[in-house]
Amino acid sequence: MTNVDVNYAMFNLGTGELVLIFLVILLLFGAKRLPELARGLGKGINEFKDAVESSKKEIMDAKESAEAPLEKKEEDEG
Protein backbone atom coordinates (compact mmCIF):
# COMPACT_ATOMS: atom_id res chain seq x y z
CA MET A 1 0.00 0.00 0.00
CA THR A 2 1.43 3.40 -0.98
CA ASN A 3 1.19 6.68 0.88
CA VAL A 4 -1.53 7.84 -1.51
CA ASP A 5 -3.66 4.82 -0.64
CA VAL A 6 -3.23 5.52 3.06
CA ASN A 7 -4.35 9.15 2.68
CA TYR A 8 -7.47 8.20 0.75
CA ALA A 9 -8.25 5.37 3.16
CA MET A 10 -7.96 7.72 6.13
CA PHE A 11 -10.66 10.12 4.87
CA ASN A 12 -12.53 7.63 2.70
CA LEU A 13 -14.37 10.43 0.85
CA GLY A 14 -15.67 10.10 -2.67
CA THR A 15 -16.83 12.75 -5.09
CA GLY A 16 -20.42 12.57 -3.89
CA GLU A 17 -19.45 13.10 -0.27
CA LEU A 18 -17.23 16.06 -1.16
CA VAL A 19 -20.03 17.69 -3.15
CA LEU A 20 -22.43 17.15 -0.23
CA ILE A 21 -19.96 18.71 2.22
CA PHE A 22 -19.47 21.68 -0.09
CA LEU A 23 -23.24 22.19 -0.41
CA VAL A 24 -23.69 22.09 3.38
CA ILE A 25 -20.93 24.67 3.80
CA LEU A 26 -22.55 26.80 1.09
CA LEU A 27 -25.91 26.63 2.88
CA LEU A 28 -24.40 27.42 6.28
CA PHE A 29 -22.26 30.38 5.27
CA GLY A 30 -23.82 31.65 2.05
CA ALA A 31 -22.20 32.37 -1.28
CA LYS A 32 -21.01 35.84 -0.28
CA ARG A 33 -18.98 34.66 2.71
CA LEU A 34 -17.28 31.67 1.01
CA PRO A 35 -14.50 33.72 -0.65
CA GLU A 36 -13.84 35.45 2.67
CA LEU A 37 -13.67 32.11 4.48
CA ALA A 38 -11.38 30.64 1.82
CA ARG A 39 -9.11 33.69 2.00
CA GLY A 40 -8.92 33.40 5.78
CA LEU A 41 -8.20 29.69 5.56
CA GLY A 42 -5.42 30.34 3.03
CA LYS A 43 -3.87 33.01 5.25
CA GLY A 44 -4.03 30.68 8.23
CA ILE A 45 -2.32 27.87 6.31
CA ASN A 46 0.40 30.25 5.11
CA GLU A 47 1.01 31.54 8.64
CA PHE A 48 1.24 27.96 9.90
CA LYS A 49 3.76 27.06 7.18
CA ASP A 50 5.81 30.16 8.01
CA ALA A 51 5.79 29.27 11.70
CA VAL A 52 6.92 25.71 10.93
CA GLU A 53 9.74 26.98 8.69
CA SER A 54 10.79 29.50 11.32
CA SER A 55 10.86 26.80 13.99
CA LYS A 56 12.91 24.52 11.74
CA LYS A 57 15.39 27.33 11.09
CA GLU A 58 15.71 28.08 14.81
CA ILE A 59 16.30 24.41 15.59
CA MET A 60 18.92 24.08 12.85
CA ASP A 61 20.66 27.28 14.00
CA ALA A 62 20.71 26.04 17.59
CA LYS A 63 22.08 22.70 16.47
CA GLU A 64 24.81 24.35 14.40
CA SER A 65 25.78 26.70 17.22
CA ALA A 66 25.93 23.76 19.65
CA GLU A 67 28.11 21.74 17.27
CA ALA A 68 30.52 24.61 16.52
CA PRO A 69 32.32 24.53 19.91
CA LEU A 70 32.69 20.75 19.64
CA GLU A 71 34.29 21.03 16.20
CA LYS A 72 36.65 23.78 17.42
CA LYS A 73 37.61 21.66 20.43
CA GLU A 74 38.39 18.69 18.15
CA GLU A 75 40.55 20.92 15.93
CA ASP A 76 42.47 22.21 18.96
CA GLU A 77 43.11 18.68 20.20
CA GLY A 78 44.02 17.28 16.78
DOSE-881462 format. One line per 4 residues: number of its first residue (from 1); their letters; for each residue y, x, z of C-alpha. Coordinates in pm, whole numbers, plus 32768, in hexadecimal, padded with zeros to 4 digits. Last residue first. Layout:
// residues N
NUM) a) Y,X,Z; ...;
This chain:
// residues 78
78) gede) 86C0,9132,868E; 874C,90D7,87E4; 88AD,9097,8768; 882C,8FD7,8639;
74) ekke) 874D,8EFF,8717; 8876,8EB1,87FB; 894A,8E51,86CE; 8837,8D65,8654;
70) lpae) 881B,8CC5,87AC; 8995,8CA0,87C7; 899D,8BEC,8674; 887E,8AFB,86BF;
66) asek) 8948,8A21,87AD; 8A6E,8A12,86BA; 8983,89B1,85A0; 88DE,88A0,866F;
62) admi) 8A2C,8817,86DF; 8AA8,8812,8578; 8968,8764,8505; 8989,865E,8617;
58) ekks) 8AF8,8623,85C9; 8AAD,8603,8455; 8994,850B,8496; 8A78,843E,8577;
54) seva) 8B86,8437,846C; 8A8A,83CE,8365; 8A0B,82B4,8445; 8B6F,8243,8492;
50) dkfe) 8BC8,8245,8321; 8A92,8178,82CE; 8AEC,807C,83DE; 8C52,8065,8360;
46) nigk) 8BD1,8028,81FF; 8AE3,7F18,8277; 8BFC,7E6D,8337; 8CE5,7E7D,820D;
42) glgr) 8BDA,7DE2,812F; 8B99,7CCC,822C; 8D0C,7C84,8242; 8D29,7C71,80C8;
38) alep) 8BF8,7B8E,80B6; 8C8B,7AA9,81C0; 8DD9,7A98,810B; 8D2C,7A56,7FBF;
34) lrka) 8C5F,7940,8065; 8D8A,7896,810F; 8E00,77CB,7FE4; 8CA5,7754,7F80;
30) gfll) 8C5D,76B2,80CD; 8BDE,774E,820F; 8AB6,7678,8274; 8A67,75E1,8120;
26) livl) 8A78,7731,806D; 89A3,77D3,817C; 88A1,76BF,8152; 88AB,76EC,7FD7;
22) filv) 8878,7865,7FF7; 874F,7834,80DE; 86B3,773D,7FE9; 86E9,782D,7EC5;
18) legt) 8646,7945,7F8C; 851E,7867,7FE5; 84E9,7806,7E7B; 84FB,796D,7E03;
14) glnf) 83F2,79E1,7EF5; 8413,7A63,8055; 82FB,7B1B,810E; 83F4,7BD6,81E7;
10) mayn) 8304,7CE4,8265; 8219,7CC7,813C; 8334,7D15,804B; 8393,7E4D,810C;
6) vdvn) 8228,7EBD,8132; 81E2,7E92,7FC0; 8310,7F67,7F69; 829C,8077,8058;
2) tm) 8154,808F,7F9E; 8000,8000,8000;
